[in-house]
Amino acid sequence: MVTRLAAVCVAVGASLLAPAAAQAEETTCRGTIGAKTVDNVRVPDGATCTLVGTTVQGTVKVETAAKMRAKGARVIGNVQGENAKRVNVVKGSRVGGSVQVVQGTFAKVKKSTIEADILFDENAGRVRAIASQVGGNIQAFQNSGGVEIATNRVDGNLQCKENEPAPTGGGNVVQGNKEDQCASL
């Protein structure tokens, strides 16, 4: 019994002496971040942020009525916009996760590499996925400002439902299935 109690005390003591896990820092972006490395980026409500050659080791979050443009940027995690005014990932940018733009206005992914998915869901303005390499799916659901999906290479599926007007585009090379409104794209 004493040996068991001693083992528990040693284990608890060791855990108290262990260094705390480092937390990733969040950079609030208003303006431009150039060619440097940051942990996570947050574009606060109503702000405008441009990432030019920036490396983001975590995630980019674009908040309500905010605008973000990533040009030649590298994001290890995701790019997420909820209620954002504009989310653009363009000109040689690379996203290790997904690009998710939900209930926003405008979005564009052009001439970039997205290793997981692109999701455009319930956006009021025009959303576009053009000339990009996508490791997962491209999904466009319930967008009302127009959807253009053209000349992408998609390793997963191309899925479009309940967009008004129907998506336009073409010339996509899709390894999986082209479904519903995107069947002819």
Contact map, one row per residue, 1 for C-alpha under 8 A:
11111000000000000000000000000000000000000000000000000000000000000000000000000000000000000000000000000000000000000000000000000000000000000000000000000000000000000000000000000000000000000
11111100000000000000000000000000000000000000000000000000000000000000000000000000000000000000000000000000000000000000000000000000000000000000000000000000000000000000000000000000000000000
11111110000000000000000000000000000000000000000000000000000000000000000000000000000000000000000000000000000000000000000000000000000000000000000000000000000000000000000000000000000000000
11111111000000000000000000000000000000000000000000000000000000000000000000000000000000000000000000000000000000000000000000000000000000000000000000000000000000000000000000000000000000000
11111111100000000000000000000000000000000000000000000000000000000000000000000000000000000000000000000000000000000000000000000000000000000000000000000000000000000000000000000000000000000
01111111110000000000000000000000000000000000000000000000000000000000000000000000000000000000000000000000000000000000000000000000000000000000000000000000000000000000000000000000000000000
00111111111000000000000000000000000000000000000000000000000000000000000000000000000000000000000000000000000000000000000000000000000000000000000000000000000000000000000000000000000000000
00011111111100000000000000000000000000000000000000000000000000000000000000000000000000000000000000000000000000000000000000000000000000000000000000000000000000000000000000000000000000000
00001111111110000000000000000000000000000000000000000000000000000000000000000000000000000000000000000000000000000000000000000000000000000000000000000000000000000000000000000000000000000
00000111111111000000000000000000000000000000000000000000000000000000000000000000000000000000000000000000000000000000000000000000000000000000000000000000000000000000000000000000000000000
00000011111111100000000000000000000000000000000000000000000000000000000000000000000000000000000000000000000000000000000000000000000000000000000000000000000000000000000000000000000000000
00000001111111110000000000000000000000000000000000000000000000000000000000000000000000000000000000000000000000000000000000000000000000000000000000000000000000000000000000000000000000000
00000000111111111000000000000000000000000000000000000000000000000000000000000000000000000000000000000000000000000000000000000000000000000000000000000000000000000000000000000000000000000
00000000011111111100000000000000000000000000000000000000000000000000000000000000000000000000000000000000000000000000000000000000000000000000000000000000000000000000000000000000000000000
00000000001111111100000000000000000000000000000000000000000000000000000000000000000000000000000000000000000000000000000000000000000000000000000000000000000000000000000000000000000000000
00000000000111111100000000000000000000000000000000000000000000000000000000000000000000000000000000000000000000000000000000000000000000000000000000000000000000000000000000000000000000000
00000000000011111110000000000000000000000000000000000000000000000000000000000000000000000000000000000000000000000000000000000000000000000000000000000000000000000000000000000000000000000
00000000000001111111000000000000000000000000000000000000000000000000000000000000000000000000000000000000000000000000000000000000000000000000000000000000000000000000000000000000000000000
00000000000000001111100000000000000000000000000000000000000000000000000000000000000000000000000000000000000000000000000000000000000000000000000000000000000000000000000000000000000000000
00000000000000000111110000000000000000000000000000000000000000000000000000000000000000000000000000000000000000000000000000000000000000000000000000000000000000000000000000000000000000000
00000000000000000011111000000000000000000000000000000000000000000000000000000000000000000000000000000000000000000000000000000000000000000000000000000000000000000000000000000000000000000
00000000000000000001111100000000000000000000000000000000000000000000000000000000000000000000000000000000000000000000000000000000000000000000000000000000000000000000000000000000000000000
00000000000000000000111110000000000000000000000000000000000000000000000000000000000000000000000000000000000000000000000000000000000000000000000000000000000000000000000000000000000000000
00000000000000000000011111000000000000110000000000000000010000000000000000000000000000000000000000000000000000000000000000000000000000000000000000000000000000000000000000000000000000000
00000000000000000000001111100000000001110000000000000000000000000000000000000000000000000000000000000000000000000000000000000000000000000000000000000000000000000000000000000000000000000
00000000000000000000000111110000000001111100000000000000000000000000000000000000000000000000000000000000000000000000000000000000000000000000000000000000000000000000000000000000000000000
00000000000000000000000011111000000001111100000000000000000000000000000000000000000000000000000000000000000000000000000000000000000000000000000000000000000000000000000000000000000000000
00000000000000000000000001111100000000001111000000000000000000000000000000000000000000000000000000000000000000000000000000000000000000000000000000000000000000000000000000000000000000000
00000000000000000000000000111111100000001111001110000000000000000000000000000000000000000000000000000000000000000000000000000000000000000000000000000000000000000000000000000000000000000
00000000000000000000000000011111000000000011001110000000000000000000000000000000000000000000000000000000000000000000000000000000000000000000000000000000000000000000000000000000000000000
00000000000000000000000000001111100000000000000111000000000000000000000000000000000000000000000000000000000000000000000000000000000000000000000000000000000000000000000000000000000000000
00000000000000000000000000001111110000000000000011110000000000000000000000000000000000000000000000000000000000000000000000000000000000000000000000000000000000000000000000000000000000000
00000000000000000000000000001011111100000000000011110100000000000000000000000000000000000000000000000000000000000000000000000000000000000000000000000000000000000000000000000000000000000
00000000000000000000000000000001111100000000000000111100000000000000000000000000000000000000000000000000000000000000000000000000000000000000000000000000000000000000000000000000000000000
00000000000000000000000000000000111110000000000000011110000000000000000000000000000000000000000000000000000000000000000000000000000000000000000000000000000000000000000000000000000000000
00000000000000000000000000000000111111000000000000001110000000000000000000000000000000000000000000000000000000000000000000000000000000000000000000000000000000000000000000000000000000000
00000000000000000000000000000000001111100000000000000111100000000000000000000000000000000000000000000000000000000000000000000000000000000000000000000000000000000000000000000000000000000
00000000000000000000000011100000000111111000000000000111100000000000000000000000000000000000000000000000000000000000000000000000000000000000000000000000000000000000000000000000000000000
00000000000000000000000111100000000011111000000000000001111000000000000000000000000000000000000000000000000000000000000000000000000000000000000000000000000000000000000000000000000000000
00000000000000000000000111100000000001111100000000000001111100000000000000000000000000000000000000000000000000000000000000000000000000000000000000000000000000000000000000000000000000000
00000000000000000000000001111000000001111110000000000001011110000000000000000000000000000000000000000000000000000000000000000000000000000000000000000000000000000000000000000000000000000
00000000000000000000000001111000000000011111000000000000000111100000000000000000000000000000000000000000000000000000000000000000000000000000000000000000000000000000000000000000000000000
00000000000000000000000000011100000000001111101110000000000111100111000000000000000000000000000000000000000000000000000000000000000000000000000000000000000000000000000000000000000000000
00000000000000000000000000011100000000000111111000000000000001110100000000000000000000000000000000000000000000000000000000000000000000000000000000000000000000000000000000000000000000000
00000000000000000000000000000000000000000011111000000000000001111100000000000000000000000000000000000000000000000000000000000000000000000000000000000000000000000000000000000000000000000
00000000000000000000000000000000000000000001111100000000000000111110000000000000000000000000000000000000000000000000000000000000000000000000000000000000000000000000000000000000000000000
00000000000000000000000000001100000000000011111110000000000000001110000000000000000000000000000000000000000000000000000000000000000000000000000000000000000000000000000000000000000000000
00000000000000000000000000001110000000000010011111000000000000000111000000000000000000000000000000000000000000000000000000000000000000000000000000000000000000000000000000000000000000000
00000000000000000000000000001111100000000010001111100000000000000011100000000000000000000000000000000000000000000000000000000000000000000000000000000000000000000000000000000000000000000
00000000000000000000000000000011100000000000000111110000000000000001111000000000000000000000000000000000000000000000000000000000000000000000000000000000000000000000000000000000000000000
00000000000000000000000000000001110000000000000011111100000000000001111110000000000000000000000000000000000000000000000000000000000000000000000000000000000000000000000000000000000000000
00000000000000000000000000000001111000000000000001111100000000000000011110000000000000000000000000000000000000000000000000000000000000000000000000000000000000000000000000000000000000000
00000000000000000000000000000000011100000000000000111110000000000000011111000000000000000000000000000000000000000000000000000000000000000000000000000000000000000000000000000000000000000
00000000000000000000000000000000111111000000000000111111000000000000000111000000000000000000000000000000000000000000000000000000000000000000000000000000000000000000000000000000000000000
00000000000000000000000000000000001111000000000000001111100000000000000011110000000000000000000000000000000000000000000000000000000000000000000000000000000000000000000000000000000000000
00000000000000000000000000000000000011111000000000000111111100000000000011111000000000000000000000000000000000000000000000000000000000000000000000000000000000000000000000000000000000000
00000000000000000000000000000000000011110000000000000011111000000000000000111000000000000000000000000000000000000000000000000000000000000000000000000000000000000000000000000000000000000
00000000000000000000000100000000000000111000000000000001111100000000000000111100000000000000000000000000000000000000000000000000000000000000000000000000000000000000000000000000000000000
00000000000000000000000000000000000000111000000000000001111110000000000000111111000000000000000000000000000000000000000000000000000000000000000000000000000000000000000000000000000000000
00000000000000000000000000000000000000011110000000000001011111000000000000101111000000000000000000000000000000000000000000000000000000000000000000000000000000000000000000000000000000000
00000000000000000000000000000000000000001110000000000000001111100000000000000011100000000000000000000000000000000000000000000000000000000000000000000000000000000000000000000000000000000
00000000000000000000000000000000000000000111100000000000000111110111000000000011110100100000000000000000000000000000000000000000000000000000000000000000000000000000000000000000000000000
00000000000000000000000000000000000000000111110000000000000011111100000000000000111100000000000000000000000000000000000000000000000000000000000000000000000000000000000000000000000000000
00000000000000000000000000000000000000000001110000000000000001111100000000000000011110000000000000000000000000000000000000000000000000000000000000000000000000000000000000000000000000000
00000000000000000000000000000000000000000000111000000000000000111110000000000000001111000000000000000001000000000000000000000000000000000000000000000000000000000000000000000000000000000
00000000000000000000000000000000000000000011111100000000000001111111000000000000000111000000000000000000000000000000000000000000000000000000000000000000000000000000000000000000000000000
00000000000000000000000000000000000000000010011110000000000001001111100000000000000111100000000000000000000000000000000000000000000000000000000000000000000000000000000000000000000000000
00000000000000000000000000000000000000000010000111100000000001000111110000000000000001110000000000000000000000000000000000000000000000000000000000000000000000000000000000000000000000000
00000000000000000000000000000000000000000000000011100000000000000011111000000000000001111100000000000000000000000000000000000000000000000000000000000000000000000000000000000000000000000
00000000000000000000000000000000000000000000000001111000000000000001111110000000000000011100100000000000000000000000000000000000000000000000000000000000000000000000000000000000000000000
00000000000000000000000000000000000000000000000001111000000000000000111110000000000000001111100000000000000000000000000000000000000000000000000000000000000000000000000000000000000000000
00000000000000000000000000000000000000000000000000111100000000000000011111000000000000000111110000000000000000000000000000000000000000000000000000000000000000000000000000000000000000000
00000000000000000000000000000000000000000000000000111111000000000000011111100000000000000001110000000000000000000000000000000000000000000000000000000000000000000000000000000000000000000
00000000000000000000000000000000000000000000000000001111000000000000000111110000000000000000111100000000000000000000000000000000000000000000000000000000000000000000000000000000000000000
00000000000000000000000000000000000000000000000000000011111100000000000011111110000000000000011110000000000000000000000000000000000000000000000000000000000000000000000000000000000000000
00000000000000000000000000000000000000000000000000000011111000000000000001111100000000000000001110000000000000000000000000000000000000000000000000000000000000000000000000000000000000000
00000000000000000000000000000000000000000000000000000001111100000000000000111110000000000000001111000000000000000000000000000000000000000000000000000000000000000000000000000000000000000
00000000000000000000000000000000000000000000000000000000011100000000000000111111000000000000001111110000000000000000000000000000000000000000000000000000000000000000000000000000000000000
00000000000000000000000000000000000000000000000000000000001111000000000000101111100000000000001011110000000000000000000000000000000000000000000000000000000000000000000000000000000000000
00000000000000000000000000000000000000000000000000000000001111000000000000000111110000000000000001111000000000000000000000000000000000000000000000000000000000000000000000000000000000000
00000000000000000000000000000000000000000000000000000000000011100000000000000011111100100000000000011101000000000000000000000000000000000000000000000000000000000000000000000000000000000
00000000000000000000000000000000000000000000000000000000000001110000000000000001111100000000000000001111000000000000000000000000000000000000000000000000000000000000000000000000000000000
00000000000000000000000000000000000000000000000000000000000000111000000000000000111110000000000000000111100000000000000000000000000000000000000000000000000000000000000000000000000000000
00000000000000000000000000000000000000000000000000000000000001111110000000000000111111100000000000001111110000000000000000000000000000000000000000000000000000000000000000000000000000000
00000000000000000000000000000000000000000000000000000000000000011110000000000000001111100000000000000001110000000000000000000000000000000000000000000000000000000000000000000000000000000
00000000000000000000000000000000000000000000000000000000000000001111100000000000000111110000000000000001111000000000000000000000000000000000000000000000000000000000000000000000000000000
00000000000000000000000000000000000000000000000000000000000001000011100000000000100111111000000000001000011100000000000000000000000000000000000000000000000000000000000000000000000000000
00000000000000000000000000000000000000000000000000000000000000000001110000000000000001111100000000000000001110000000000000000000000000000000000000000000000000000000000000000000000000000
00000000000000000000000000000000000000000000000000000000000000000000111000000000000000111110100000000000000111010000000000000000000000000000000000000000000000000000000000000000000000000
00000000000000000000000000000000000000000000000000000000000000000000111100000000000000011111100000000000000111110000000000000000000000000000000000000000000000000000000000000000000000000
00000000000000000000000000000000000000000000000000000000000000000000001100000000000000001111100000000000000001110000000000000000000000000000000000000000000000000000000000000000000000000
00000000000000000000000000000000000000000000000000000000000000000000001110000000000000000111110000000000000000111000000000000000000000000000000000000000000000000000000000000000000000000
00000000000000000000000000000000000000000000000000000000000000000000011111000000000000001111111000000000000000111000000000000000000000000000000000000000000000000000000000000000000000000
00000000000000000000000000000000000000000000000000000000000000000000000111100000000000000001111100000000000000011110000000000000000000000000000000000000000000000000000000000000000000000
00000000000000000000000000000000000000000000000000000000000000000000000001111110000000000000111111100000000000001110000000000000000000000000000000000000000000000000000000000000000000000
00000000000000000000000000000000000000000000000000000000000000000000000001111100000000000000011111000000000000000111000000000000000000000000000000000000000000000000000000000000000000000
00000000000000000000000000000000000000000000000000000000000000000000000000111110000000000000001111100000000000000111100000000000000000000000000000000000000000000000000000000000000000000
00000000000000000000000000000000000000000000000000000000000000000000000000001111000000000000001111110000000000000111111000000000000000000000000000000000000000000000000000000000000000000
00000000000000000000000000000000000000000000000000000000000000000000000000000111000000000000001011111000000000000100111000000000000000000000000000000000000000000000000000000000000000000
00000000000000000000000000000000000000000000000000000000000000000000000000000111100000000000000001111100000000000000111100000000000000000000000000000000000000000000000000000000000000000
00000000000000000000000000000000000000000000000000000000000000000000000000000001110100100000000000111111001000000000001110100000000000000000000000000000000000000000000000000000000000000
00000000000000000000000000000000000000000000000000000000000000000000000000000000111100000000000000011111000000000000001111100000000000000000000000000000000000000000000000000000000000000
00000000000000000000000000000000000000000000000000000000000000000000000000000000011100000000000000001111100000000000000011110000000000000000000000000000000000000000000000000000000000000
00000000000000000000000000000000000000000000000000000000000000001000000000000000111111000000000000001111110000000000000001111000000000000000000000000000000000000000000000000000000000000
00000000000000000000000000000000000000000000000000000000000000000000000000000000001111000000000000000011111000000000000000111100000000000000000010000000000000000000000000000000000000000
00000000000000000000000000000000000000000000000000000000000000000000000000000000000111100000000000000001111100000000000000111110000000000000000000000000000000000000000000000000000000000
00000000000000000000000000000000000000000000000000000000000000000000000000000000000001110000000000001000111110000000000000001111000000000000000000000000000000000000000000000000000000000
00000000000000000000000000000000000000000000000000000000000000000000000000000000000000111100000000000000011111000000000000000011110000000000000000000000000000000000000000000000000000000
00000000000000000000000000000000000000000000000000000000000000000000000000000000000000011100000000000000001111110000000000000001110100000000000000000000000000000000000000000000000000000
00000000000000000000000000000000000000000000000000000000000000000000000000000000000000001110000000000000000111110000000000000001111100000000000000000000000000000000000000000000000000000
00000000000000000000000000000000000000000000000000000000000000000000000000000000000000000111100000000000000011111000000000000000011110000000000000000000000000000000000000000000000000000
00000000000000000000000000000000000000000000000000000000000000000000000000000000000000001111110000000000000011111100000000000000001110000000000000000000000000000000000000000000000000000
00000000000000000000000000000000000000000000000000000000000000000000000000000000000000000001111000000000000000111110000000000000000111000000000000000000000000000000000000000000000000000
00000000000000000000000000000000000000000000000000000000000000000000000000000000000000000000011111100000000000011111110000000000000111100000000000000000000000000000000000000000000000000
00000000000000000000000000000000000000000000000000000000000000000000000000000000000000000000011111000000000000001111100000000000000011110000000000000000000000000000000000000000000000000
00000000000000000000000000000000000000000000000000000000000000000000000000000000000000000000000111000000000000000111110000000000000001111000000000000000000000000000000000000000000000000
00000000000000000000000000000000000000000000000000000000000000000000000000000000000000000000000011110000000000000111111000000000000001111110000000000000000000000000000000000000000000000
00000000000000000000000000000000000000000000000000000000000000000000000000000000000000000000000001110000000000000101111100000000000001011110000000000000000000000000000000000000000000000
00000000000000000000000000000000000000000000000000000000000000000000000000000000000000000000000001111100000000000000111110000000000000000111000000000000000000000000000000000000000000000
00000000000000000000000000000000000000000000000000000000000000000000000000000000000000000000000000011100000000000000011111100010000000000011101000000000000000000000000000000000000000000
00000000000000000000000000000000000000000000000000000000000000000000000000000000000000000000000000001110000000000000001111100000000000000011111000000000000000000000000000000000000000000
00000000000000000000000000000000000000000000000000000000000000000000000000000000000000000000000000000111000000000000000111110000000000000000111100000000000000000000000000000000000000000
00000000000000000000000000000000000000000000000000000000000000000000000000000000000000000000000000001111110000000000000111111110000000000000011110000000000000000000000000000000000000000
00000000000000000000000000000000000000000000000000000000000000000000000000000000000000000000000000000011110000000000000001111100000000000000001110000000000000000000000000000000000000000
00000000000000000000000000000000000000000000000000000000000000000000000000000000000000000000000000000001111000000000000000111110000000000000001111000000000000000000000000000000000000000
00000000000000000000000000000000000000000000000000000000000000000000000000000000000000000000000000000000111000000000000000111111000000000000000111110000000000000000000000000000000000000
00000000000000000000000000000000000000000000000000000000000000000000000000000000000000000000000000000000011100000000000100101111100000000000000011110000000000000000000000000000000000000
00000000000000000000000000000000000000000000000000000000000000000000000000000000000000000000000000000000001111000000000000000111110000000000000000111000000000000000000000000000000000000
00000000000000000000000000000000000000000000000000000000000000000000000000000000000000000000000000000000000111000000000000000011111100000000000000011101000000000000000000000000000000000
00000000000000000000000000000000000000000000000000000000000000000000000000000000000000000000000000000000000111100000000000000001111100000000000000011111000000000000000000000000000000000
00000000000000000000000000000000000000000000000000000000000000000000000000000000000000000000000000000000000001110000000000000000111110000000000000000111100000000000000000000000000000000
00000000000000000000000000000000000000000000000000000000000000000000000000000000000000000000000000000000000011111100000000000000111111000000000000000011100000000000000000000000000000000
00000000000000000000000000000000000000000000000000000000000000000000000000000000000000000000000000000000000000111110000000000000001111100000000000000001110000000000000000000000000000000
00000000000000000000000000000000000000000000000000000000000000000000000000000000000000000000000000000000000000001111110000000000000111111100000000000001111100000000000000000000000000000
00000000000000000000000000000000000000000000000000000000000000000000000000000000000000000000000000000000000000000111100000000000000011111000000000000000011100000000000000000000000000000
00000000000000000000000000000000000000000000000000000000000000000000000000000000000000000000000000000000000000000011110000000000000001111100000000000000011110000000000000000000000000000
00000000000000000000000000000000000000000000000000000000000000000000000000000000000000000000000000000000000000000001110000000000000001111110000000000000011111100000000000000000000000000
00000000000000000000000000000000000000000000000000000000000000000000000000000000000000000000000000000000000000000000111000000000000001011111000000000000010111100000000000000000000000000
00000000000000000000000000000000000000000000000000000000000000000000000000000000000000000000000000000000000000000000111110000000000000001111100000000000000011110000000000000000000000000
00000000000000000000000000000000000000000000000000000000000000000000000000000000000000000000000000000000000000000000001110000000000000000111111000100000000000111010000000000000000000000
00000000000000000000000000000000000000000000000000000000000000000000000000000000000000000000000000000000000000000000000111000000000000000011111000000000000000011110000000000000000000000
00000000000000000000000000000000000000000000000000000000000000000000000000000000000000000000000000000000000000000000000011100000000000000001111100000000000000001111000000000000000000000
00000000000000000000000000000000000000000000000000000000000000000000000000000000000000000000000000000000000000000000000111111000000000000001111111100000000000000111000000000000000000000
00000000000000000000000000000000000000000000000000000000000000000000000000000000000000000000000000000000000000000000000001111100000000000000011111000000000000000011100000000000000000000
00000000000000000000000000000000000000000000000000000000000000000000000000000000000000000000000000000000100000000000000000111110000000000000001111100000000000000001100000000000000000000
00000000000000000000000000000000000000000000000000000000000000000000000000000000000000000000000000000000000000000000000000001110000000000000001111110000000000000011111000000000000000000
00000000000000000000000000000000000000000000000000000000000000000000000000000000000000000000000000000000000000000000000000000111000000000001001011111000000000000010111100000000000000000
00000000000000000000000000000000000000000000000000000000000000000000000000000000000000000000000000000000000000000000000000000111110000000000000001111100000000000000001110000000000000000
00000000000000000000000000000000000000000000000000000000000000000000000000000000000000000000000000000000000000000000000000000001110000000000000000111111000000000000001111010000000000001
00000000000000000000000000000000000000000000000000000000000000000000000000000000000000000000000000000000000000000000000000000000111000000000000000011111000000000000000111110000000000001
00000000000000000000000000000000000000000000000000000000000000000000000000000000000000000000000000000000000000000000000000000000011100000000000000001111100000000000000011111000000000000
00000000000000000000000000000000000000000000000000000000000000000000000000000000000000000000000000000000000000000000000000000000111111000000000000001111110000000000000000111100000000000
00000000000000000000000000000000000000000000000000000000000000000000000000000000000000000000000000000000000000000000000000000000001111000000000000000011111000000000000000011100000000000
00000000000000000000000000000000000000000000000000000000000000000000000000000000000000000000000000000000000000000000000000000000000011111100000000000001111111000000000000011111000000000
00000000000000000000000000000000000000000000000000000000000000000000000000000000000000000000000000000000000000000000000000000000000001111000000000000000111110000000000000000111000000000
00000000000000000000000000000000000000000000000000000000000000000000000000000000000000000000000000000000000000000000000000000000000001111100000000000000011111000000000000000111100000000
00000000000000000000000000000000000000000000000000000000000000000000000000000000000000000000000000000000000000000000000000000000000000011110000000000000011111100000000000000111111000000
00000000000000000000000000000000000000000000000000000000000000000000000000000000000000000000000000000000000000000000000000000000000000001110000000000000010111110000000000000101111001100
00000000000000000000000000000000000000000000000000000000000000000000000000000000000000000000000000000000000000000000000000000000000000001111000000000000000011111000000000000000111111000
00000000000000000000000000000000000000000000000000000000000000000000000000000000000000000000000000000000000000000000000000000000000000000011100000000000000001111110001000000000001111000
00000000000000000000000000000000000000000000000000000000000000000000000000000000000000000000000000000000000000000000000000000000000000000001110000000000000000111110000000000000000110000
00000000000000000000000000000000000000000000000000000000000000000000000000000000000000000000000000000000000000000000000000000000000000000000111000000000000000011111010000000000000010000
00000000000000000000000000000000000000000000000000000000000000000000000000000000000000000000000000000000000000000000000000000000000000000001111101100000000000011111111000000000000010000
00000000000000000000000000000000000000000000000000000000000000000000000000000000000000000000000000000000000000000000000000000000000000000000011111000000000000000111111000000000000000000
00000000000000000000000000000000000000000000000000000000000000000000000000000000000000000000000000000000000000000000000000000000000000000000000111100000000000000011111000000000000000000
00000000000000000000000000000000000000000000000000000000000000000000000000000000000000000000000000000000000000000000000000000000000000000000000001100000000000000111111100000000000010000
00000000000000000000000000000000000000000000000000000000000000000000000000000000000000000000000000000000000000000000000000000000000000000000000001111000000000010011111110000000000011000
00000000000000000000000000000000000000000000000000000000000000000000000000000000000000000000000000000000000000000000000000000000000000000000000000111100000000000000011111000000000000001
00000000000000000000000000000000000000000000000000000000000000000000000000000000000000000000000000000000000000000000000000000000000000000000000000011110000000000000001111100000000000001
00000000000000000000000000000000000000000000000000000000000000000000000000000000000000000000000000000000000000000000000000000000000000000000000000001110000000000000000111110000000000011
00000000000000000000000000000000000000000000000000000000000000000000000000000000000000000000000000000000000000000000000000000000000000000000000000000111000000000000000011111000000000001
00000000000000000000000000000000000000000000000000000000000000000000000000000000000000000000000000000000000000000000000000000000000000000000000000001111110000000000000001111100000000001
00000000000000000000000000000000000000000000000000000000000000000000000000000000000000000000000000000000000000000000000000000000000000000000000000000011110000000000000000111110000000000
00000000000000000000000000000000000000000000000000000000000000000000000000000000000000000000000000000000000000000000000000000000000000000000000000000001111111000000000000011111110000000
00000000000000000000000000000000000000000000000000000000000000000000000000000000000000000000000000000000000000000000000000000000000000000000000000000000011110000000000000001111100000000
00000000000000000000000000000000000000000000000000000000000000000000000000000000000000000000000000000000000000000000000000000000000000000000000000000000011111000000000000000111110000000
00000000000000000000000000000000000000000000000000000000000000000000000000000000000000000000000000000000000000000000000000000000000000000000000000000000000111100000000000000111111000100
00000000000000000000000000000000000000000000000000000000000000000000000000000000000000000000000000000000000000000000000000000000000000000000000000000000000011100000000000000101111101111
00000000000000000000000000000000000000000000000000000000000000000000000000000000000000000000000000000000000000000000000000000000000000000000000000000000000011110000000000000000111111100
00000000000000000000000000000000000000000000000000000000000000000000000000000000000000000000000000000000000000000000000000000000000000000000000000000000000000111000000000000000011111100
00000000000000000000000000000000000000000000000000000000000000000000000000000000000000000000000000000000000000000000000000000000000000000000000000000000000000111110011000000000001111110
00000000000000000000000000000000000000000000000000000000000000000000000000000000000000000000000000000000000000000000000000000000000000000000000000000000000001110000001000000000011111111
00000000000000000000000000000000000000000000000000000000000000000000000000000000000000000000000000000000000000000000000000000000000000000000000000000000000001000000000000000000111111111
00000000000000000000000000000000000000000000000000000000000000000000000000000000000000000000000000000000000000000000000000000000000000000000000000000000000000000000000001000000010011111
00000000000000000000000000000000000000000000000000000000000000000000000000000000000000000000000000000000000000000000000000000000000000000000000000001100000000000000000111110000010001111
